[in-house]
Amino acid sequence: MNRFFIFIGKHKPDIYALILSFLCLIIGLCLGLNSEPIWLNRSGAIIIIIGVCLAANNFPEWVQTEALQGLEKELPNIMQEAIMEFEKDERLVTDEKRKSIEVDIKSRIQKNLNNHSGKIKNRIKKLEITLIVLGTFLNGFGDYFIGLLKNYTSL
C-alpha cells in the first residue's frame, strides 16, 4: 500500500490532469450526444487549458528543491555513516579526506536528482503535448464527431 501512495505522489500532476481531462471528455461527449454537439468542442477547449496548466506546473523543480532541502538536513547523518564505513578499512579519516567524501556524496546525489528530475519533465511534457493535441482536435472537430456518432447510431 505504501508503494501505491509513493506512486501517487510521483505522478500527482499527471493523475489530476488525466482525471480532469477524462471527466471533461465524458461530460462533453454526453452533453454533445444529448444536447448541442458544440459541447464536445467546449470540452476540447477545457482539455487544452488543462494541458497548458500542466505545462506551467513546476512540479519537477519542486521535487528537486524538496529533495535538496531534505539532503541538507540529512547530510550530517549520511556523512557520519560514510565516514564510519570508510574508517572500517582505514584507521583515521583526515579533514581533507572528510571534505573529499562530502563533495563526492553531494555530487552523486545531485547527479541522481538531475536525472530523476529530467525523467519527470519528459513524462509531463509528453502528457502535456498529448492533452493539447487531443483538446485542439476536439475543439476543432468535436461537433463533426458528434454528428458522425449520431448518424452512425441511427442507421
C-alpha positions as CSV (number, residue, x, y, z in Angstrom):
1,M,0.0,0.0,0.0
2,N,2.9,2.3,0.8
3,R,4.2,1.9,-2.8
4,F,0.8,2.9,-4.1
5,F,1.0,6.2,-2.2
6,I,4.5,6.8,-3.4
7,F,3.3,6.2,-7.0
8,I,0.5,8.7,-6.5
9,G,3.0,11.3,-5.1
10,K,5.3,10.9,-8.0
11,H,2.5,11.2,-10.5
12,K,0.2,13.6,-8.8
13,P,0.1,16.2,-11.7
14,D,-0.3,13.5,-14.3
15,I,-3.1,11.8,-12.4
16,Y,-5.0,15.1,-11.8
17,A,-4.6,16.2,-15.4
18,L,-5.8,12.8,-16.8
19,I,-8.8,12.6,-14.4
20,L,-9.9,16.1,-15.2
21,S,-9.4,15.6,-18.9
22,F,-11.3,12.3,-18.9
23,L,-14.2,13.9,-17.0
24,C,-14.3,16.8,-19.4
25,L,-14.3,14.4,-22.4
26,I,-17.1,12.2,-20.9
27,I,-19.2,15.2,-19.9
28,G,-18.7,16.9,-23.3
29,L,-19.5,13.7,-25.1
30,C,-22.7,13.1,-23.1
31,L,-23.8,16.7,-23.5
32,G,-22.9,16.6,-27.2
33,L,-24.9,13.5,-27.8
34,N,-27.9,14.6,-25.8
35,S,-28.0,18.3,-26.4
36,E,-25.9,20.5,-28.6
37,P,-22.9,19.0,-30.5
38,I,-20.8,22.1,-29.7
39,W,-20.4,20.8,-26.1
40,L,-17.7,18.4,-27.3
41,N,-15.8,21.4,-28.8
42,R,-16.1,23.2,-25.5
43,S,-14.8,20.2,-23.6
44,G,-11.8,20.2,-26.0
45,A,-11.1,23.8,-25.1
46,I,-11.1,22.9,-21.4
47,I,-8.7,20.0,-22.1
48,I,-6.4,22.4,-23.8
49,I,-6.5,24.6,-20.7
50,I,-5.6,21.6,-18.5
51,G,-2.7,20.8,-20.8
52,V,-1.4,24.4,-20.6
53,C,-1.8,24.4,-16.8
54,L,0.2,21.1,-16.7
55,A,2.9,22.8,-18.8
56,A,3.0,25.7,-16.4
57,N,3.4,23.4,-13.5
58,N,6.8,23.4,-11.8
59,F,6.4,20.0,-10.2
60,P,9.9,18.7,-11.2
61,E,11.6,21.8,-9.8
62,W,9.5,21.5,-6.6
63,V,10.5,17.8,-6.2
64,Q,14.2,18.7,-6.7
65,T,14.0,21.6,-4.2
66,E,12.3,19.4,-1.6
67,A,14.9,16.7,-2.1
68,L,17.8,19.1,-1.8
69,Q,16.3,20.6,1.4
70,G,15.9,17.1,2.8
71,L,19.5,16.3,1.8
72,E,20.8,19.3,3.7
73,K,19.0,18.1,6.8
74,E,20.3,14.5,6.4
75,L,23.8,15.2,5.1
76,P,25.5,15.1,8.5
77,N,24.0,11.6,9.1
78,I,24.9,10.4,5.7
79,M,28.4,11.8,6.1
80,Q,28.8,10.1,9.5
81,E,27.7,6.7,8.1
82,A,30.0,7.1,5.1
83,I,33.0,8.0,7.3
84,M,32.3,5.1,9.6
85,E,32.3,2.7,6.6
86,F,35.5,4.3,5.4
87,E,37.1,4.0,8.8
88,K,36.5,0.3,8.8
89,D,39.1,-0.1,6.1
90,E,41.5,2.7,7.2
91,R,42.4,3.8,10.7
92,L,41.8,7.6,10.6
93,V,40.0,9.9,8.3
94,T,41.7,13.3,7.8
95,D,39.8,16.5,7.4
96,E,40.9,16.6,3.8
97,K,39.5,13.1,3.2
98,R,36.3,14.1,5.0
99,K,35.8,17.0,2.6
100,S,36.5,14.8,-0.4
101,I,33.9,12.3,0.8
102,E,31.4,15.1,1.4
103,V,32.0,16.6,-2.1
104,D,31.7,13.1,-3.7
105,I,28.4,12.3,-1.9
106,K,26.9,15.7,-2.8
107,S,27.8,15.4,-6.4
108,R,26.5,11.9,-6.7
109,I,23.2,12.8,-5.1
110,Q,22.9,16.0,-7.3
111,K,23.5,13.9,-10.4
112,N,20.8,11.4,-9.4
113,L,18.4,14.2,-8.6
114,N,19.0,15.8,-12.0
115,N,18.5,12.5,-13.8
116,H,15.2,11.9,-11.9
117,S,14.0,15.4,-12.5
118,G,14.7,15.1,-16.2
119,K,12.6,11.9,-16.4
120,I,9.7,13.7,-14.6
121,K,10.0,16.6,-17.0
122,N,9.9,14.3,-20.1
123,R,6.9,12.4,-18.8
124,I,5.0,15.6,-18.1
125,K,6.0,17.1,-21.4
126,K,4.6,14.0,-23.3
127,L,1.3,14.2,-21.4
128,E,1.1,17.9,-21.9
129,I,1.5,17.6,-25.7
130,T,-1.0,14.7,-25.8
131,L,-3.6,16.7,-24.0
132,I,-3.1,19.8,-26.1
133,V,-3.3,17.9,-29.4
134,L,-6.4,16.0,-28.2
135,G,-8.0,19.1,-26.9
136,T,-7.3,21.0,-30.1
137,F,-8.7,18.2,-32.2
138,L,-11.9,18.1,-30.2
139,N,-12.1,21.9,-30.1
140,G,-12.0,22.0,-33.9
141,F,-13.9,18.8,-34.9
142,G,-15.9,17.8,-31.9
143,D,-19.3,18.7,-33.3
144,Y,-18.5,16.8,-36.5
145,F,-17.5,13.8,-34.5
146,I,-20.9,14.0,-32.6
147,G,-22.7,14.3,-36.0
148,L,-20.9,11.1,-37.2
149,L,-21.8,9.3,-34.0
150,K,-25.4,10.3,-34.2
151,N,-25.7,9.3,-37.9
152,Y,-23.9,6.0,-37.3
153,T,-26.0,5.0,-34.3
154,S,-29.3,5.9,-36.1
155,L,-28.6,3.6,-39.0
